[in-house]
Amino acid sequence: MKCTALPKILSICWILVIAAGCRMGAPIHFWDPPQLESTVGQRVALSGVSGPAQLAGGLQRQLLAQTPSDSGRQMTLVGAAELQRGSEIQLVSAVDDLPNDLVVASIARRQGIDYLLRGEVISDRNRSQPADPTYQTLKVSWSLTGLDAMHPSGGRPIVVDPKTAVDRYPDLALIGDPAEIMTQAMVRETYRLITPSVSRDRVQLEIPYLLPGSAAVRRGNLAARGGRWGEAEAIWSDVRERHPTQIAALHNLALAAAAGQDFTRAKQLARKAIRLQPSSLHKQNMVWIEVKQRAYHEAFGLPDPPEGWFVTEDDHTTMSPSVPKLHQP
């Protein structure tokens, strides 16, 4: 009798697991705040990059050529040569053929400059494998100096190599020269220090089975996995209207709202999913959304949202031990 009952119990358990659904990862992009200080809307003087002339010179030229000008990131980057125009003071020091910081700061203040940016190339190659371009690295230590009390100072080193550069920025794979790949990656990483930047993350979608609307939810999942979040959101919204008990569609809709930077709506949907089914995934989703919302507000200097913060404190940690840690894909 026990042997007869066991297959039935296992079958029921399997059906429950299938009905509850599985999970699928999907890529999603978000704004991150500057890693040092925001120079958006500010005037910054590039006072120089010290190091091997070919590397340092190329890096300076590319920084000036690729200054962010898109909405939300626009800033002004002025080269030392531009500062020199109209000034009778000699910028270049007699020691290292680089602009003298004290002189540059004096002239920069007169011209309404808010920050000085300076870089130092520490090393461009891993000396343990000097003949293999795979092991090449570009290391630059950056310092950002505010020219008054309203503009804080800071600094940070950045290390890039061709492989990690292409992993983060796939379009750089079209460049054949490893040195140029690292230079382009270094420019982008440098601007991440002082302006908001877009980063790629992965979120966990629910994959329902057997429940009404499950096939449509899975179709939406495939769209989201391909980066077509608008299409996925339309599908999941239709499922929710037709099948209100489809909680997986609700959970996924919260992520779609977050992908569209509508964090208030995303949190409303996430909280509803928790009320209907307080699973660990739904709680993780709620924390994850609010952490991303905080980063978004910090990146663009926005005030707290009207609804406030539900599950995070100022240090972006969870308030309640009952809420699981943020999921790390």
C-alpha positions as CSV (number, residue, x, y, z in Angstrom):
1,M,0.0,0.0,0.0
2,K,2.9,2.3,0.8
3,C,4.5,1.6,-2.6
4,T,1.2,2.5,-4.3
5,A,0.8,5.8,-2.5
6,L,4.4,6.9,-3.0
7,P,4.1,7.5,-6.8
8,K,0.9,9.5,-6.3
9,I,2.5,11.7,-3.6
10,L,5.5,12.3,-5.9
11,S,3.2,13.1,-8.8
12,I,1.3,15.6,-6.7
13,C,4.5,17.2,-5.5
14,W,5.8,17.4,-9.1
15,I,2.6,19.1,-10.3
16,L,2.8,21.7,-7.4
17,V,6.4,22.5,-8.4
18,I,5.5,22.9,-12.0
19,A,2.5,25.0,-11.2
20,A,4.6,27.3,-9.0
21,G,7.0,27.9,-11.8
22,C,10.7,28.0,-12.4
23,R,13.1,30.9,-13.0
24,M,14.9,32.4,-16.0
25,G,17.6,35.1,-16.1
26,A,17.1,38.2,-18.3
27,P,19.5,41.1,-19.0
28,I,18.5,44.5,-17.8
29,H,20.2,47.9,-17.8
30,F,20.3,50.6,-15.1
31,W,21.8,53.9,-14.3
32,D,24.6,53.9,-11.7
33,P,25.7,57.0,-9.8
34,P,29.2,58.4,-10.4
35,Q,31.9,56.5,-8.5
36,L,33.6,59.7,-7.2
37,E,31.7,62.9,-7.6
38,S,29.2,64.1,-10.2
39,T,30.5,66.6,-12.6
40,V,27.2,66.8,-14.6
41,G,26.6,70.4,-15.6
42,Q,30.1,71.3,-14.3
43,R,33.2,72.6,-16.0
44,V,36.2,70.3,-15.6
45,A,39.8,71.0,-16.7
46,L,41.9,68.0,-17.7
47,S,45.2,69.2,-16.3
48,G,47.2,66.3,-17.8
49,V,48.0,62.6,-17.9
50,S,51.5,61.6,-17.0
51,G,53.2,58.5,-18.3
52,P,54.4,57.1,-21.6
53,A,53.8,59.8,-24.2
54,Q,52.0,57.6,-26.7
55,L,49.6,56.2,-24.1
56,A,49.1,59.4,-22.1
57,G,48.7,61.5,-25.3
58,G,46.1,59.2,-26.8
59,L,44.2,58.9,-23.6
60,Q,44.0,62.7,-23.3
61,R,42.8,63.2,-26.9
62,Q,40.1,60.5,-26.5
63,L,38.8,62.0,-23.2
64,L,38.4,65.4,-24.8
65,A,36.8,63.9,-27.9
66,Q,34.3,61.7,-26.0
67,T,33.1,64.2,-23.4
68,P,29.5,63.1,-22.4
69,S,26.9,65.4,-24.0
70,D,23.7,63.3,-23.7
71,S,20.9,64.4,-21.4
72,G,21.6,63.6,-17.8
73,R,25.4,63.3,-18.3
74,Q,26.4,66.6,-20.0
75,M,29.5,68.3,-18.8
76,T,32.3,70.4,-20.1
77,L,35.9,69.1,-20.3
78,V,38.6,71.7,-21.0
79,G,42.1,70.7,-22.0
80,A,45.2,72.5,-20.6
81,A,45.9,74.0,-24.0
82,E,42.5,75.7,-24.0
83,L,43.2,77.0,-20.5
84,Q,46.5,78.5,-21.8
85,R,44.8,80.6,-24.4
86,G,44.3,84.1,-23.2
87,S,46.7,83.6,-20.3
88,E,50.2,84.9,-20.0
89,I,51.1,82.4,-17.3
90,Q,53.1,79.4,-18.3
91,L,51.2,76.2,-17.5
92,V,53.9,73.6,-18.1
93,S,56.3,72.9,-15.3
94,A,60.0,72.8,-16.1
95,V,60.4,69.4,-14.4
96,D,58.1,66.9,-16.1
97,D,56.7,68.9,-19.1
98,L,53.2,68.7,-17.5
99,P,51.0,71.5,-16.4
100,N,51.8,72.8,-12.9
101,D,48.7,72.0,-10.7
102,L,49.0,75.2,-8.7
103,V,49.2,77.4,-11.8
104,V,46.4,75.4,-13.5
105,A,44.2,75.8,-10.5
106,S,44.7,79.5,-10.3
107,I,43.9,80.0,-14.0
108,A,41.0,77.5,-13.8
109,R,39.3,79.4,-11.0
110,R,39.4,82.6,-13.0
111,Q,37.7,80.8,-15.9
112,G,34.9,79.3,-13.9
113,I,36.3,75.8,-13.7
114,D,34.8,73.6,-11.0
115,Y,37.2,70.6,-11.0
116,L,40.7,69.6,-12.1
117,L,41.1,66.0,-13.4
118,R,44.5,64.5,-13.6
119,G,45.7,61.0,-14.4
120,E,48.9,59.0,-14.0
121,V,49.7,55.9,-16.1
122,I,51.1,53.5,-13.6
123,S,51.8,50.5,-15.9
124,D,50.6,49.4,-19.3
125,R,51.8,45.8,-19.2
126,N,52.0,42.8,-16.9
127,R,55.7,42.3,-16.8
128,S,55.4,38.6,-16.1
129,Q,54.3,38.1,-19.6
130,P,55.8,40.9,-21.7
131,A,55.5,39.2,-25.1
132,D,51.9,38.1,-24.9
133,P,49.3,40.9,-25.7
134,T,46.7,38.9,-23.7
135,Y,48.4,40.0,-20.5
136,Q,48.7,43.7,-21.4
137,T,47.0,46.0,-18.9
138,L,46.5,49.7,-18.6
139,K,46.6,51.2,-15.1
140,V,45.7,54.8,-14.5
141,S,45.4,56.5,-11.1
142,W,42.9,59.4,-11.4
143,S,42.5,62.4,-9.0
144,L,39.6,64.8,-9.1
145,T,40.2,68.1,-7.3
146,G,37.4,70.5,-6.4
147,L,38.4,74.1,-6.7
148,D,36.2,75.3,-3.8
149,A,34.4,73.9,-0.8
150,M,31.3,73.2,-2.8
151,H,33.1,70.6,-5.0
152,P,34.7,67.7,-3.0
153,S,37.9,66.0,-4.1
154,G,38.6,62.3,-4.6
155,G,40.6,59.7,-6.5
156,R,40.6,56.2,-7.7
157,P,42.8,53.8,-9.8
158,I,41.4,52.0,-12.8
159,V,42.8,48.9,-14.4
160,V,41.7,47.6,-17.8
161,D,42.9,44.8,-20.1
162,P,41.7,43.8,-23.5
163,K,39.6,40.8,-22.4
164,T,37.7,42.5,-19.6
165,A,37.3,45.6,-21.8
166,V,35.6,43.6,-24.5
167,D,33.5,41.7,-21.9
168,R,32.1,45.0,-20.6
169,Y,32.0,46.8,-23.9
170,P,31.4,44.2,-26.7
171,D,31.6,46.8,-29.4
172,L,35.3,47.2,-28.7
173,A,35.8,43.7,-30.1
174,L,35.7,45.4,-33.6
175,I,39.0,47.1,-32.7
176,G,42.0,45.0,-33.6
177,D,44.7,46.8,-31.6
178,P,44.8,45.8,-27.9
179,A,46.3,49.1,-26.9
180,E,43.4,51.0,-28.6
181,I,40.9,48.7,-26.9
182,M,42.3,49.5,-23.5
183,T,42.4,53.2,-24.3
184,Q,38.8,53.3,-25.3
185,A,37.8,51.2,-22.3
186,M,39.8,53.5,-20.0
187,V,38.0,56.6,-21.4
188,R,34.6,55.0,-20.6
189,E,35.6,53.8,-17.2
190,T,37.0,57.2,-16.4
191,Y,33.7,58.9,-17.2
192,R,32.0,56.4,-14.9
193,L,33.9,58.0,-12.1
194,I,32.4,61.5,-12.6
195,T,29.1,61.0,-14.5
196,P,26.2,58.6,-14.2
197,S,26.7,55.4,-16.3
198,V,24.6,52.5,-17.5
199,S,25.4,49.1,-16.2
200,R,24.1,45.7,-17.1
201,D,22.5,43.4,-14.6
202,R,20.5,40.2,-14.7
203,V,17.1,39.6,-13.1
204,Q,15.2,36.4,-12.3
205,L,11.9,36.0,-14.2
206,E,9.4,33.5,-13.2
207,I,8.4,30.7,-15.6
208,P,4.9,29.3,-14.8
209,Y,3.4,26.1,-16.1
210,L,-0.1,24.6,-16.1
211,L,-1.7,27.7,-14.6
212,P,-3.9,29.8,-17.0
213,G,-1.9,32.2,-19.1
214,S,1.4,30.4,-18.5
215,A,2.2,29.9,-22.2
216,A,1.8,33.7,-22.8
217,V,4.0,34.5,-19.7
218,R,6.7,32.3,-21.1
219,R,6.4,34.1,-24.5
220,G,6.9,37.4,-22.7
221,N,9.9,35.9,-20.9
222,L,11.6,35.2,-24.2
223,A,11.0,38.7,-25.3
224,A,12.6,40.1,-22.1
225,R,15.5,37.7,-22.4
226,G,16.1,39.2,-25.8
227,G,16.1,42.7,-24.3
228,R,12.6,43.6,-25.7
229,W,11.1,44.7,-22.3
230,G,8.3,46.8,-23.9
231,E,7.0,43.8,-25.8
232,A,7.3,41.6,-22.7
233,E,5.4,44.1,-20.6
234,A,2.5,44.2,-23.0
235,I,2.2,40.5,-23.0
236,W,2.3,40.2,-19.2
237,S,-0.2,43.0,-18.8
238,D,-2.6,41.2,-21.1
239,V,-2.1,38.0,-19.1
240,R,-2.9,39.8,-15.8
241,E,-6.1,41.2,-17.2
242,R,-7.2,37.8,-18.5
243,H,-5.9,35.8,-15.6
244,P,-5.7,37.8,-12.3
245,T,-4.3,34.7,-10.4
246,Q,-1.2,34.6,-12.6
247,I,1.3,35.8,-10.0
248,A,4.3,35.1,-12.2
249,A,3.1,37.7,-14.7
250,L,2.7,40.2,-11.8
251,H,6.3,39.5,-10.6
252,N,7.7,39.9,-14.1
253,L,5.7,43.1,-14.6
254,A,7.4,44.6,-11.6
255,L,10.7,44.0,-13.3
256,A,9.5,45.4,-16.5
257,A,8.4,48.6,-14.7
258,A,11.9,48.8,-13.2
259,A,13.5,48.4,-16.6
260,G,11.5,51.4,-17.7
261,Q,12.7,53.4,-14.7
262,D,9.2,53.5,-13.3
263,F,10.3,52.4,-9.8
264,T,7.2,53.6,-8.0
265,R,5.0,51.4,-10.1
266,A,7.6,48.6,-9.9
267,K,7.4,48.6,-6.1
268,Q,3.6,48.7,-6.1
269,L,3.6,45.5,-8.2
270,A,6.3,43.9,-6.2
271,R,4.4,44.5,-2.9
272,K,1.3,43.1,-4.4
273,A,3.1,39.9,-5.5
274,I,4.5,39.5,-1.9
275,R,1.0,39.9,-0.5
276,L,-0.4,37.2,-2.8
277,Q,2.6,34.9,-2.5
278,P,5.4,35.9,0.0
279,S,8.1,33.8,-1.5
280,S,11.8,34.5,-1.1
281,L,12.1,35.5,-4.8
282,H,9.3,38.1,-4.5
283,K,10.9,39.6,-1.4
284,Q,14.3,39.6,-3.1
285,N,12.7,41.3,-6.0
286,M,11.3,44.1,-3.8
287,V,14.7,44.8,-2.2
288,W,16.5,44.7,-5.6
289,I,14.0,47.2,-7.1
290,E,14.4,49.7,-4.3
291,V,18.2,49.4,-4.3
292,K,18.2,50.2,-8.0
293,Q,15.8,53.1,-7.4
294,R,18.1,54.6,-4.8
295,A,21.0,54.3,-7.2
296,Y,18.9,56.1,-9.9
297,H,18.0,58.9,-7.5
298,E,21.6,59.3,-6.4
299,A,22.8,59.3,-10.0
300,F,20.7,62.3,-11.0
301,G,20.4,64.0,-7.7
302,L,16.7,63.4,-7.3
303,P,14.8,63.8,-4.0
304,D,13.3,60.8,-2.2
305,P,10.2,59.4,-4.0
306,P,6.8,60.4,-2.7
307,E,6.1,56.9,-1.4
308,G,9.4,56.9,0.5
309,W,11.7,53.9,1.1
310,F,10.1,50.6,2.2
311,V,12.9,48.1,2.8
312,T,16.2,49.9,2.6
313,E,18.0,52.4,4.8
314,D,20.4,55.1,3.7
315,D,23.2,52.6,3.4
316,H,21.1,50.6,0.9
317,T,20.9,47.6,3.3
318,T,17.7,45.8,4.2
319,M,15.9,47.0,7.3
320,S,14.3,43.7,8.3
321,P,16.2,40.4,8.7
322,S,13.1,38.6,7.4
323,V,13.8,40.1,4.0
324,P,16.4,38.0,2.1
325,K,19.6,39.5,0.9
326,L,19.7,41.1,-2.6
327,H,20.0,38.4,-5.2
328,Q,23.3,38.4,-6.9
329,P,23.0,36.8,-10.4
